[in-house]
Amino acid sequence: MSDTQMDDTMFKRTGKPTGTMLQYGDPNFVNRVKLSEQDKFAHRAISNAQDAQWVKRETARAELGNWEGWRDLGEQIRQHAIRYLPDYLEEFSDNVEKRGGHVFFAQTDVEARDFITDLVKKKQAHKIVKPKSMVTSEIGLDKALLKIPDVKVTETDLAEFILELDNWDEPSHLVFPALHKNRDQVLELFRKIGYTGDNDPQHEARFSRKVLRERFLEADMSITGCNFAVADQGMVNIVTNEGNADLSMAIAPTQVVVMGMERIVPTLREAETMDNMLVRSAVGSKLTSYCSFVSPKLPDEADGPEDFYVVIVDNGRSNALGTDFEPILQCIRCASCLNVCPIYRNIGGKGYGSIYPGPIGAVLSPLLQGDYADFHDLPYACSLCTACTATCPVKIPLHELLIKHREVEMNDKHMGDLIADTVMKVVGMGTGHSSLFRTALTFDHVALDTIAKKGRKNPDGGGRVPDTAENLFSTGKHEEWMPFVFGGWTKVRDMPQSPEHSKNFRTWFNKRKKEQVKAAGGEEGFRKAQANVLAKNPNAAAGFGSYDNSVSAREEGHEKPTPLSYATVPEALGSIEEAGVGDIADHTSHENAVRHGISKGGSPEGAAPSDNEKKD
């Protein structure tokens, strides 16, 4: 068995501090945003990257055909793995040890750091190479390693290498960590290590390759992340574009893999599917340049690690298990949600103050930490446009989870501001009573006219200039400032002044309805005309709101009732063989089969039937 006994208690809250290394920068959210707003280059870089990635991502997805079918399949695979997480982790651990490797389960980031730093000392490793890994940043591993005397750590991903030279600057994106750096900044950083060339990116990259090749050849140990662990093989799947992970693993005699406990798939078939979806969603390619499956070096192999360690990290992930937040564990770190998020576009990665920025970080960070001490503002850093949910390749309902965080903060934790709570209660009373609401609509134009402005401030000074945009019912005025909690809205945008009561929507609608009733010959004729319109609508028969994919509508365990089988695989899967993606049960031992609840000749709920069952 593993260094730590694996059982269900591994996934219960222990009361130990978790997520202690997630937060960085100014603890005040508003201050972080103000600082981020000053970095104009980062804003342009993020905007350009989002626009370019949109085209590449959607093109790569469209090549598959039936992308929504792929999303359904990805969701099922991830939900199944999480539902049987203890079993698959135990199977993976046993298979790693059968291959000669070692597995350590860490409940907290402290346990993970201590194990790895002790291992470095035990192995007397002095030169460590690291491909890009978000989970090692999550546990604060680099800072811990640098405290060990005579130990040199090198980030071998080019972007991470750039951040290392900038005093270990934090990444601003999950996939493009140095997105906020320009070529001139890179030039100055490379000057520190002997670069004498210009700011041409090709010349800079060629220089970094020369430097990093020397580091690879000298390495005593490599520390990598993990895209997916393959349970039935005891292997680790890593995808890269630069080949740095392969060089790290092939040359260094000792390899340490650090993985979040949820990053597991049952078989190679599921790994193939998830790699396909990950790469297309992350960088808009069919596949990365390097897609590797790693395990301890076998006697007949020429290269590979002689000592192989896997550190499986909980660090607060168990806080989500069995709760409404469990779908967040489906995440495959493609950063597709960042690439469509308007909030991320405006405040950048540094504005979030977490190792994990964007919508995924806003949901995940409070869960990993186990409370809202550092990240209570992040669930509100969202416009609820639902773009993140729509683009997620494994169908995580991100916007719903952000709303759920808000509910927890307000209803359970009572973290609301007193003034804001009072104002919202008054607003709730006004909108909750029809008579009060109608009265407010009658006088809103008059009340707001006292603070309405005409035109906009001249950026060059000298008074105001006319507005460049007009509203259909515009009075030519707008609100630039509003009191209390409403000030957050007008701080970054202007609100057009509401129209006069005689010109607002409700007045127009009532007048139009009266005209329609009159034209139809009365109320009865109007109702018949409406019924005829609805009869021609193919969606009307199902009723409004009949499709519900919300968290609350999911079954226990958040797993869809449709079994994961070949019958559910989209026809356009292309390269997937007819054996069926998701043949999960056929490799499972009898002991695990009993634990999964598999009857004789049957499969676990949500798993595909084995080949023998298909023949029957």
Salt bridges, closest charged atoms under 4 A:
ASP51 OD1 - ARG345 NH1 3.28
GLU58 OE2 - ARG57 NE 3.26
GLU58 OE2 - ARG61 NH1 3.54
GLU63 OE1 - ARG280 NH1 3.33
GLU68 OE1 - ARG71 NH1 3.03
ASP72 OD1 - LYS395 NZ 2.72
GLU75 OE2 - ARG554 NH1 2.97
GLU75 OE1 - LYS560 NZ 3.78
ASP87 OD1 - ARG595 NH1 3.46
ASP87 OD2 - HIS596 NE2 3.86
GLU91 OE2 - HIS587 NE2 3.29
GLU111 OE2 - LYS16 NZ 3.01
GLU138 OE1 - ARG317 NH2 2.82
ASP142 OD1 - LYS130 NZ 3.22
GLU155 OE2 - LYS130 NZ 2.70
ASP166 OD2 - LYS181 NZ 2.34
ASP169 OD2 - HIS180 NE2 2.92
ASP169 OD2 - LYS181 NZ 3.33
ASP169 OD1 - LYS350 NZ 2.95
GLU170 OE2 - LYS143 NZ 3.94
ASP198 OD1 - HIS203 ND1 2.86
GLU214 OE2 - LYS210 NZ 3.67
GLU218 OE1 - LYS127 NZ 3.37
GLU262 OE1 - ARG317 NE 2.83
GLU262 OE2 - ARG333 NH2 3.59
ASP307 OD2 - LYS123 NZ 2.71
ASP324 OD2 - LYS404 NZ 3.41
ASP377 OD2 - HIS376 NE2 3.33
GLU407 OE1 - LYS404 NZ 3.65
ASP449 OD1 - LYS477 NZ 3.31
ASP467 OD2 - HIS478 ND1 3.39
GLU480 OE2 - ARG464 NH2 2.44
GLU480 OE2 - HIS478 NE2 3.24
ASP494 OD2 - HIS478 NE2 3.64
GLU524 OE1 - ARG527 NH2 2.86
GLU559 OE1 - ARG83 NH1 3.59
ASP583 OD2 - ARG269 NH1 3.77
ASP583 OD1 - LYS614 NZ 3.19
ASP586 OD1 - HIS587 ND1 3.88
GLU591 OE2 - ARG595 NH2 3.36
GLU605 OE1 - ARG83 NH2 3.22
